[in-house]
């Protein structure tokens, strides 16, 4: 089954404790992206990658890191999480720029 | 800077009452305009892609149209199962710029259809 998977689905952590949210797709897509969704602010793009070893900043990259070493994986790293990073995070992928995105199920992160 | 504004923020309809959702956008070079549907607690689900002004696409009770400044999602004779948040997004297609490939979403329209 073609899909985008994210892990973990739910995470509660404390300020400053480094964490990684994994994202994997099995559709051989070139384009992958991370978003955060907050009430009243909609979906905002954090980082995107148009191919292996190519990453670009979205609208809200501060406090996040990404890497794209393999085509299928695009992990999101929070080196020192803060409470303002409490949010619902979505990973997505598409064949290439200009094509529809397939979204993962979401990761609900709480930073206390 | 790319921008997307959706209106109204919320829309309540009676079953069978047709209406339209608006998406106004500014982008340095449009690579594509996308409509998604999102149910509570789930990831957005793709509906349509529009690439150029004048283009229209239809699927069941939904029809999406595009001009150079805005897109409309027309809902004909809606049913309660059409209740969801509808999201519009534009992808930057300015190959010479620093934002090529970036996706910008609007805040969404929450649609509620009452039986």
Contacts between the chains, C-beta under 8 A, distances in Angstrom:
chain1	res1	chain2	res2	distance
A	4	B	43	8.0
A	31	B	101	7.1
A	33	B	103	6.6
A	35	B	105	7.7
A	40	B	107	7.2
A	41	B	107	7.1
A	42	B	87	7.3
A	42	B	105	5.3
A	42	B	106	6.3
A	42	B	107	3.9
A	42	B	108	5.7
A	43	B	44	7.3
A	43	B	87	6.7
A	43	B	89	7.6
A	43	B	105	4.1
A	44	B	105	7.2
A	45	B	102	6.3
A	45	B	103	5.3
A	45	B	104	7.2
A	45	B	105	7.7
A	48	B	101	6.1
A	48	B	102	6.6
A	48	B	103	7.1
A	50	B	101	5.3
A	56	B	101	6.6
A	56	B	102	7.1
A	58	B	102	6.0
A	58	B	103	7.6
A	59	B	102	7.6
A	59	B	104	7.1
A	90	B	43	5.4
A	90	B	44	7.5
A	92	B	43	7.6
A	97	B	31	5.9
A	97	B	91	6.5
A	97	B	93	7.4
A	97	B	100	7.4
A	97	B	101	4.7
A	98	B	31	4.6
A	98	B	32	4.7
A	98	B	49	7.8
A	98	B	51	7.5
A	98	B	91	6.3
A	98	B	93	7.0
A	99	B	32	7.5
A	99	B	49	7.2
A	100	B	34	6.3
A	100	B	46	4.2
A	100	B	49	5.7
A	101	B	34	7.5
A	101	B	44	7.7
A	101	B	46	7.0
A	101	B	103	7.4
A	102	B	46	7.3
A	103	B	43	3.2
A	103	B	44	5.2
A	103	B	45	7.5
A	104	B	43	5.8
A	105	B	42	7.0
A	105	B	43	5.8
A	106	B	41	7.4
A	106	B	42	7.2
A	106	B	43	5.7
